[in-house]
Amino acid sequence: MSTSSAASAAPASPPTAAPRNSRSRVILASLVGTTIEFYDFYVYATAAVLVFPHLFFPTGNETTALLASFATFGAAMLARPVGAIFFGHLGDRVGRKTTLVASLLTMGIATFLIGLLPTHAQIGPWAAVLLLVLRLAQGFAIGGEWSGAALVATENAPKGKRAWYGTFPQLGAPIGFIIANMLFFVINNALSDPEHPGIASEAFLSWGWRIPFLFSAVMVIVGLWVRLKLVESTAFERTKEAGKVTRMPIAVAFRYHWKGLILGTFAMLATYVLFYLMTSYTLTFGTRPGLAVAEQAAAATGVDFDASAYVPGLGYAYNDFILMLVFGVIFFGVFTLVSGPLADRFGRRRTLIWVTIAIAAFGFTFVPLLGGGTALVMFFLALGFTLMGLTFGPMGAFLPEMFPTNVRYTGSAVAYNVSSILGAALAPIIAVWLWGLADGSPVYVGLYLTGAAVLTLIALVLTPETKDVDIEA
């Protein structure tokens, strides 16, 4: 069945006597895994700004080291489609529960091992190689994590509430962000030099940064306990009983549902670009010292300073800007939940089209808001994260609804994760390059977001509404 035919299918089948999984179990199982997933990625993203350029890529040039660090951050996105195919195959062949447990374990082990890595000072270039390998393992795992969590939520949702239930795995993103960054905040603050509060100390660079990575083991244990209590969804069991489980889900998805794969990929593009600009880029831009401060610091240490090669930022202390980001992420969480009822009432496509238009307009606010003082910067963060919640929330239902049950795991996972290459993998690198190209102004970065939103808008216009699709077909 093609995407277009799925979108025009009859309303859902009559409800069964009782749900296979209780509402609380569905919410917890879909939420806990994505919380851990995004916690792990945020921990890495924060370390990519604060720690890895100094400990794993000491090139002698700050911008080059930062780009190298972001390159490993983006490399995980290249592994995500591979993970999507692997875990999608398992999810569509063996079942959602087993696949979710496997992806969570892979993610947790990779993150824990990053916390044990030796640095460049200890083993030279091999430190960067090992970091890259574990980062690729993270990306491989996340390739199967999100889609499985979204399917747990939507395939167990009551009639008329799929988008609402689909927001719970999405809620893991803001929750994971807050946990990860507040943990870094506490550790960095506790280990800061009293004479230079907010600046990473030797203790933080030596061992303090490892704590958030090691702490992930505790979260994985909790996640496994919750997920092992799940039973398979009715949709998958019916497909299995009817003998409709396909031997090669990826081949079927590409042969019969290629349009859904393409449109789903570009429908997520603006979401990904906005997501990583609001987290990784703003943290980098917000905490990078201004030109005058950088010159003074270089003069105090006797280091030659090339002002023409330096890309200035807003100059906030790390701890101060993290609190500003957490303030913005609260809006992310609230409007993720708000987006579900909106998408259930008005439709996924219509809701996303209007939000994407707003994202395109938001791209023009980077210069006036990010350069206008603390109040305007906080307004920028609140506005950007509000749009993030409104665009990210409906995706938990929208992408799975574009595919039939026998390839739903694979199809939604591939679309979601191929988009991560076009959006998330390139966004931090492109943003840093555009930032330098404009001599420290974010003007081109904002236009980059607007361009991504235009491409997403085209994909949404070409995509049929999926609100009334029978997901058990």
C-alpha positions in Angstrom: 0.0 0.0 0.0 1.4 3.4 -1.0 1.6 6.4 1.2 -1.1 8.2 -0.7 -3.5 5.2 -0.5 -2.7 4.9 3.2 -3.6 8.5 3.8 -7.0 8.0 2.2 -7.8 4.7 3.9 -11.0 4.2 5.9 -11.2 5.2 9.5 -9.6 3.0 12.1 -11.0 -0.4 13.0 -13.5 -0.8 15.9 -11.7 -0.7 19.2 -10.7 -3.9 20.9 -12.0 -5.0 24.3 -8.9 -3.9 26.3 -5.5 -2.3 25.5 -2.6 -4.7 25.5 -0.5 -2.1 27.4 -1.9 0.3 30.1 -1.7 4.0 29.4 0.9 4.6 32.1 3.1 1.8 30.8 2.9 3.1 27.2 3.7 6.7 28.3 6.6 5.6 30.5 8.1 3.1 28.0 8.0 5.7 25.1 9.2 8.5 27.3 12.0 6.9 29.2 13.9 5.6 26.2 13.9 8.9 24.3 14.8 10.8 27.5 17.9 8.6 27.8 18.6 8.9 24.1 18.5 12.7 24.1 20.3 12.9 27.5 23.2 11.0 26.0 23.2 13.2 22.9 23.0 16.4 24.8 25.8 15.3 27.1 27.9 14.8 24.0 26.8 18.1 22.5 27.8 20.0 25.6 31.1 18.2 25.9 31.7 18.9 22.2 31.7 22.6 23.0 33.4 22.7 26.4 35.7 19.7 26.6 36.5 17.8 23.5 38.2 20.6 21.5 40.8 20.8 24.4 41.2 17.2 25.3 40.7 15.3 22.0 41.5 17.9 19.3 44.2 20.2 20.5 45.1 21.8 17.2 46.3 25.1 18.5 43.5 26.9 16.7 40.2 27.3 18.6 38.0 27.4 15.5 39.6 24.4 13.9 39.4 22.4 17.2 35.7 23.3 17.5 35.0 22.3 13.9 36.8 19.0 14.5 34.8 18.4 17.6 31.5 19.2 15.8 32.6 16.8 13.0 32.6 13.9 15.4 29.2 15.1 16.8 27.8 15.1 13.2 29.5 11.8 12.3 26.9 10.0 14.5 24.2 11.2 12.1 25.9 9.2 9.3 25.5 6.0 11.4 21.9 6.7 12.1 20.4 5.5 8.8 22.5 2.3 9.1 21.0 1.8 12.6 17.5 2.6 11.2 17.8 -0.1 8.6 19.2 -2.7 11.2 16.8 -1.9 14.0 14.0 -1.3 11.6 14.5 -4.8 10.2 14.3 -6.2 13.7 11.4 -4.1 14.7 9.3 -5.1 11.6 10.4 -8.8 11.7 10.8 -9.7 15.4 8.8 -7.0 17.2 9.0 -3.6 18.8 9.8 -4.6 22.4 13.0 -6.7 21.7 14.3 -4.0 19.3 13.8 -1.2 21.8 15.7 -3.1 24.5 18.6 -3.7 22.1 18.8 -0.1 20.9 18.7 1.2 24.5 21.5 -1.1 25.6 23.7 -0.2 22.6 23.2 3.5 23.3 23.9 3.2 27.0 27.1 1.1 26.7 28.6 3.5 24.1 27.8 6.6 26.3 29.2 4.9 29.4 32.5 4.0 27.6 33.0 7.6 26.4 33.2 8.5 30.1 36.2 6.1 30.4 38.2 7.2 27.3 41.8 8.3 27.6 42.6 11.8 26.1 45.0 13.1 23.5 47.6 13.8 26.1 47.6 10.1 27.1 47.4 8.2 23.8 47.7 10.9 21.1 45.5 10.8 18.0 44.0 7.4 19.0 41.9 9.2 21.6 40.0 11.0 18.8 39.7 7.7 16.9 38.1 5.9 19.9 35.8 8.9 20.5 34.7 8.7 16.9 34.0 5.0 17.1 31.8 5.3 20.2 30.1 8.3 18.7 29.2 6.2 15.7 27.9 3.5 18.0 25.6 6.2 19.6 24.3 7.2 16.2 23.8 3.5 15.2 21.6 3.0 18.4 19.6 6.2 18.0 18.8 5.1 14.5 16.4 2.5 15.9 15.4 4.2 19.2 13.1 7.0 18.2 11.0 5.1 15.7 10.4 2.2 18.2 9.4 4.6 20.9 7.0 6.5 18.6 5.4 3.2 17.5 4.9 2.1 21.1 3.0 5.3 21.7 1.0 5.5 18.5 0.2 1.8 18.0 -1.2 1.7 21.6 -3.1 5.1 21.4 -6.9 5.4 21.7 -8.8 6.4 18.7 -8.5 10.1 18.0 -5.5 10.6 20.3 -2.6 9.3 18.3 -0.9 12.7 18.0 -1.3 13.3 21.7 0.2 10.0 22.6 2.9 10.6 20.0 4.1 13.7 21.9 5.3 11.6 24.8 8.4 10.1 23.1 9.0 13.7 21.8 8.9 15.0 25.3 12.1 13.0 26.0 14.0 15.7 24.1 13.4 18.6 26.5 13.6 16.4 29.6 16.9 14.9 28.5 18.2 18.4 27.7 17.4 19.7 31.2 18.8 16.6 33.0 22.0 16.6 31.0 22.7 20.3 31.1 21.8 20.8 34.7 24.1 18.0 35.6 26.9 19.7 33.7 25.9 23.0 35.3 26.2 21.6 38.8 29.5 19.8 38.2 31.1 22.7 36.3 29.9 25.1 39.0 31.3 22.9 41.8 34.6 22.5 40.2 35.1 26.1 38.9 38.0 28.2 40.0 36.7 30.5 42.8 38.5 33.4 41.1 37.0 32.6 37.7 33.4 31.3 38.4 31.8 29.6 35.4 35.1 28.8 33.7 36.1 25.1 33.4 38.8 24.3 35.9 41.5 21.7 35.7 39.5 19.3 37.8 36.5 19.6 35.4 38.7 19.0 32.3 40.5 16.2 34.1 37.6 14.1 35.5 34.5 16.2 36.1 33.2 16.0 32.5 33.2 12.2 32.7 30.5 12.0 35.4 27.5 12.8 33.1 28.6 10.0 30.7 29.0 7.5 33.5 25.7 8.5 35.1 23.9 7.3 31.9 24.3 3.7 33.2 21.8 4.4 36.0 19.3 5.8 33.5 19.7 2.8 31.2 18.9 0.3 34.0 15.7 2.2 34.8 14.8 2.3 31.0 15.3 -1.5 30.7 13.2 -2.2 33.7 10.3 -0.3 32.2 10.6 -1.6 28.6 10.9 -5.3 29.6 7.3 -5.0 31.0 5.9 -4.1 27.6 3.9 -6.5 25.4 3.7 -6.2 21.6 1.1 -3.9 20.1 -2.2 -5.2 18.6 -1.2 -3.8 15.2 2.1 -5.8 15.0 0.4 -9.0 16.4 -2.3 -8.8 13.8 0.2 -8.3 11.0 2.2 -11.3 12.3 -0.9 -13.5 12.6 -2.0 -12.5 9.1 1.3 -13.6 7.7 2.1 -10.1 6.4 5.5 -9.8 8.1 7.9 -9.1 5.3 11.3 -10.8 5.0 13.0 -7.6 3.8 11.3 -4.5 5.2 13.8 -2.1 3.7 13.3 -3.5 0.2 9.6 -3.2 0.5 9.8 0.3 1.9 12.0 1.5 -0.9 10.0 -0.2 -3.7 6.5 0.6 -2.7 6.8 3.5 -0.2 9.7 5.6 -1.7 7.5 8.7 -1.9 6.8 8.5 1.8 10.5 8.1 2.5 11.4 11.2 0.5 8.6 13.4 1.8 9.1 12.2 5.4 12.8 13.0 5.2 12.3 16.6 4.0 9.3 17.1 6.3 11.7 16.7 9.2 14.5 18.9 7.8 13.5 22.2 9.4 12.9 20.5 12.7 16.4 19.1 12.8 18.1 22.3 11.7 16.1 24.3 14.2 16.8 21.7 16.9 20.6 21.8 16.6 20.8 25.6 16.0 18.8 26.2 19.2 21.1 23.8 21.2 24.6 23.4 19.9 25.0 26.6 18.0 23.4 28.9 20.5 25.6 27.4 23.3 28.7 28.0 21.2 27.7 31.5 20.1 26.4 32.5 23.5 29.5 31.4 25.5 32.2 32.5 23.0 34.1 35.6 24.3 33.8 38.8 22.5 36.7 40.2 20.5 37.9 42.6 23.2 37.8 39.9 25.9 39.7 37.5 23.7 42.4 40.0 23.0 42.8 40.8 26.7 43.0 37.1 27.6 45.6 36.6 24.9 47.6 39.6 26.1 47.5 38.4 29.7 49.0 35.0 28.7 51.5 36.4 26.2 49.9 34.5 23.3 49.9 36.0 19.8 46.4 36.9 18.8 45.1 37.2 15.3 41.9 39.3 15.5 41.1 38.7 11.8 40.9 34.9 12.4 38.9 35.1 15.6 35.1 34.6 15.5 33.5 36.4 18.4 30.3 35.5 20.3 28.1 37.0 23.0 30.6 36.3 25.9 28.2 34.9 28.5 29.6 32.6 31.2 28.8 29.0 30.5 26.7 28.6 33.7 24.7 31.7 33.0 23.9 30.7 29.4 23.0 27.2 30.4 20.3 28.6 32.7 19.0 30.8 29.9 18.9 27.7 27.7 17.0 25.7 30.3 14.5 28.5 30.5 14.0 28.2 26.8 13.7 24.4 26.9 10.8 24.7 29.3 8.9 26.3 26.4 10.0 23.4 24.2 8.5 20.8 26.6 5.2 22.7 27.2 4.6 23.3 23.5 5.5 19.7 22.6 2.5 18.7 24.6 0.3 21.5 23.3 1.1 20.4 19.7 -0.5 16.9 20.2 -4.1 18.0 20.7 -3.7 20.6 17.9 -2.6 18.0 15.5 -5.4 15.6 16.6 -8.0 18.4 16.0 -6.7 20.2 12.9 -4.6 17.5 11.3 -0.8 16.8 11.3 -0.2 18.4 7.9 -2.1 21.6 8.5 -0.5 22.1 11.9 3.0 21.5 10.6 2.5 23.8 7.6 1.7 26.8 9.8 4.5 26.1 12.2 7.0 25.7 9.4 6.0 29.1 8.0 6.6 30.6 11.4 10.1 28.9 11.5 10.9 30.4 8.1 10.1 33.9 9.5 12.0 33.1 12.7 15.2 32.8 10.7 15.1 36.6 10.1 15.2 37.3 13.9 18.7 36.0 14.5 20.4 39.4 14.1 18.0 41.7 16.0 17.3 39.3 18.9 20.7 37.7 19.4 22.5 41.0 19.4 20.1 42.9 21.5 21.0 42.2 25.1 20.0 39.6 27.6 16.2 40.2 27.6 16.1 39.8 23.8 18.3 36.8 23.8 16.0 35.1 26.3 13.0 36.0 24.1 14.8 34.5 21.1 15.4 31.3 23.0 11.8 31.1 24.3 10.4 31.8 20.8 12.8 29.3 19.0 12.1 26.5 21.5 8.3 27.2 21.3 8.5 26.6 17.6 10.7 23.6 18.2 8.0 22.0 20.4 5.2 22.8 17.9 7.1 21.2 15.0 8.7 18.3 16.9 5.6 17.1 18.8 3.4 16.0 15.8 6.2 14.1 14.2 5.8 11.3 16.7 2.5 10.4 14.9 3.0 11.9 11.5 6.0 9.9 10.3 4.7 6.4 11.5 1.3 7.1 10.0 2.9 7.4 6.5 3.7 3.7 6.4 1.7 0.4 6.9 2.4 -1.8 9.9 4.7 -4.3 8.2 7.3 -1.6 7.2 6.3 1.1 9.7 9.4 0.7 11.9 11.7 0.7 9.0 10.0 3.5 7.0 9.6 6.0 9.8 13.2 5.2 11.1 14.8 5.7 7.7 13.0 9.0 7.0 13.7 10.3 10.5 17.4 9.4 10.4 18.2 10.3 6.8 16.9 13.7 7.6 19.4 13.8 10.5 22.2 13.8 8.0 20.7 16.6 5.9 19.8 18.6 9.0 21.5 17.7 12.2 24.8 16.3 10.9 25.5 19.4 8.8 23.8 22.1 10.9 26.5 22.7 13.6 29.3 22.7 11.0 27.5 24.9 8.5 26.4 27.3 11.3 30.0 27.7 12.5 31.2 28.3 9.0 28.5 30.8 8.2 29.1 32.5 11.6 32.8 33.0 10.6 31.9 34.0 7.1 29.8 36.9 8.5 32.6 38.0 11.0 30.7 36.9 14.1 27.2 37.9 12.9 24.5 35.2 12.9 22.7 36.7 9.9 23.6 33.8 7.5 22.8 31.2 10.2 19.3 32.6 10.3 18.9 32.6 6.6 20.1 28.9 6.6 17.2 28.0 8.9 14.8 29.9 6.6 16.1 27.9 3.6 15.6 24.6 5.4 12.0 25.7 6.4 11.2 26.4 2.7 12.3 22.9 1.7 10.2 21.4 4.5 7.2 23.5 3.5 7.4 22.1 0.0 7.5 18.5 1.3 4.5 19.1 3.6 2.4 20.6 0.8 3.1 17.5 -1.2 2.3 15.1 1.7 -1.3 13.9 2.2 -3.0 14.2 5.6 -2.5 11.1 7.8 -4.9 12.0 10.7 -7.5 9.3 9.7 -5.2 6.6 8.5 -5.9 3.1 9.9 -2.5 2.2 11.4 -3.5 -1.5 11.8 -3.6 -1.9 8.0 
